[in-house]
Amino acid sequence: MTDKKQRFVLLFLLTLFLGGCSLFINQSAQRREMLDIAESKQSKIVLENILRQEDPHALTAKGIVKSYKINKDRLRYNSMGGLTIEMVINNDENLTITTTLTQEDDGHLEQNGVVISGELSKKLVNNKGLLENE
């Protein structure tokens, strides 16, 4: 290989490496931003309100929902705007609630839609029937 070709190949590889590093850094910054939003006090209030809408006794001994955690691997920006968050209920990957949070013009977070996993939905419906019979 000629010296000119070697320089070109080296320059090309260096460009690919720097581009990859830049992409990785941008993704890391975006991931950190998503985590900051998802774990904020404002987000916690909205998420816990969703839990209480679905289970009036959520986060108490009487409730189906005893605990929740944010599935950090499933955080993503929604193409229509907002941040999609999946909550894992009671450390059971089959019990989930997913919602999209958007930031309004005045800065507060608003939830847009809720998707409840089938298994959790069954538990909530069964519990609601028990509470109505009390």
For each residue, the residues with C-beta under 8 A, 3 or more apart:
1: 5 6 9
2: 5 6
3: 6 7
4: 7 8
5: 1 2 8 9
6: 1 2 3 9 10
7: 3 4 10 11
8: 4 5 11 12
9: 1 5 6 12 13
10: 6 7 13 14
11: 7 8 14 15
12: 8 9 15 16
13: 9 10 16 17
14: 10 11 17 18
15: 11 12 18 19
16: 12 13 19 20
17: 13 14 20 21
18: 14 15 21 22
19: 15 16 22 23
20: 16 17 23 24
21: 17 18 24 25
22: 18 19 25 26
23: 19 20 26 27
24: 20 21 27 28
25: 21 22 28 29
26: 22 23 29 30
27: 23 24 30 31
28: 24 25 31 32
29: 25 26 32 33
30: 26 27 33 34 77
31: 27 28 34 35 75
32: 28 29 35 36
33: 29 30 36 37
34: 30 31 37 38 75 76 77 83
35: 31 32 38 39 72 75
36: 32 33 39 40
37: 33 34 40 43 83 101 109
38: 34 35 43 70 72 75 83 85 101
39: 35 36 43 44 70
40: 36 37 43 44 109
41: 44 45
42: 45 46 108 109
43: 37 38 39 40 46 47 85 101 109
44: 39 40 41 47 48
45: 41 42 48 49
46: 42 43 49 50 101 109 110 111
47: 43 44 50 51 68 70 85 87 99 111
48: 44 45 51 52 58 59
49: 45 46 52 53 111
50: 46 47 53 54 97 99 111 114
51: 47 48 54 55 58 59 65 68 87 97
52: 48 49 55 56 58 59
53: 49 50 114
54: 50 51 58 65 97 114 116 124
55: 51 52 58 63 64 65 124 127
56: 52 63 131
57: 60 62 63 64 131
58: 48 51 52 54 55 63 64 65
59: 48 51 52 63 65 66 67 68
60: 57 63
61: 66
62: 57
63: 55 56 57 58 59 60 66 127
64: 55 57 58 89 120 123 124 127
65: 51 54 55 58 59 68 89 90
66: 59 61 63 89 90
67: 59 89 90 91
68: 47 51 59 65 87 88 89 90 97
69: 87 88 91
70: 38 39 47 75 85 86 87 88
71: 74 75 85 86 87 88 96
72: 35 38 75
73:
74: 71 84 85 86 98
75: 31 34 35 38 70 71 72 83 84 85 86
76: 34 83 84
77: 30 34 82 83 84
78: 81 82 83 84 100
79:
80: 100
81: 78 102
82: 77 78 100 101 102 103 112
83: 34 37 38 75 76 77 78 100 101 102
84: 74 75 76 77 78 98 99 100
85: 38 43 47 70 71 74 75 98 99 100 101
86: 70 71 74 75 96 97 98
87: 47 51 68 69 70 71 96 97 98 99
88: 68 69 70 71 91 92 93 95 96
89: 64 65 66 67 68 92 95 96 97 120
90: 65 66 67 68 95
91: 67 69 88
92: 88 89 95
93: 88 96
94: 117 119 120
95: 88 89 90 92 117 119 120 123
96: 71 86 87 88 89 93 116 117 120
97: 50 51 54 68 86 87 89 114 115 116 117 120
98: 74 84 85 86 87 114 115
99: 47 50 84 85 87 111 112 113 114 115
100: 78 80 82 83 84 85 111 112 113
101: 37 38 43 46 82 83 85 109 110 111 112
102: 81 82 83 109 110 112
103: 82 107 108 109 110
104: 107 108 109 110
105:
106:
107: 103 104
108: 42 103 104
109: 37 40 42 43 46 101 102 103 104
110: 46 101 102 103 104
111: 46 47 49 50 99 100 101 114
112: 82 99 100 101 102
113: 99 100
114: 50 53 54 97 98 99 111
115: 97 98 99
116: 54 96 97 120 121 124
117: 94 95 96 97 120 121
118: 121 122
119: 94 95 122 123
120: 64 89 94 95 96 97 116 117 123 124
121: 116 117 118 124 125
122: 118 119 125 126
123: 64 95 119 120 126 127
124: 54 55 64 116 120 121 127 128
125: 121 122 128 129
126: 122 123 129 130
127: 55 63 64 123 124 130 131
128: 124 125 131 132
129: 125 126 132 133
130: 126 127 133 134
131: 56 57 127 128 134
132: 128 129
133: 129 130
134: 130 131
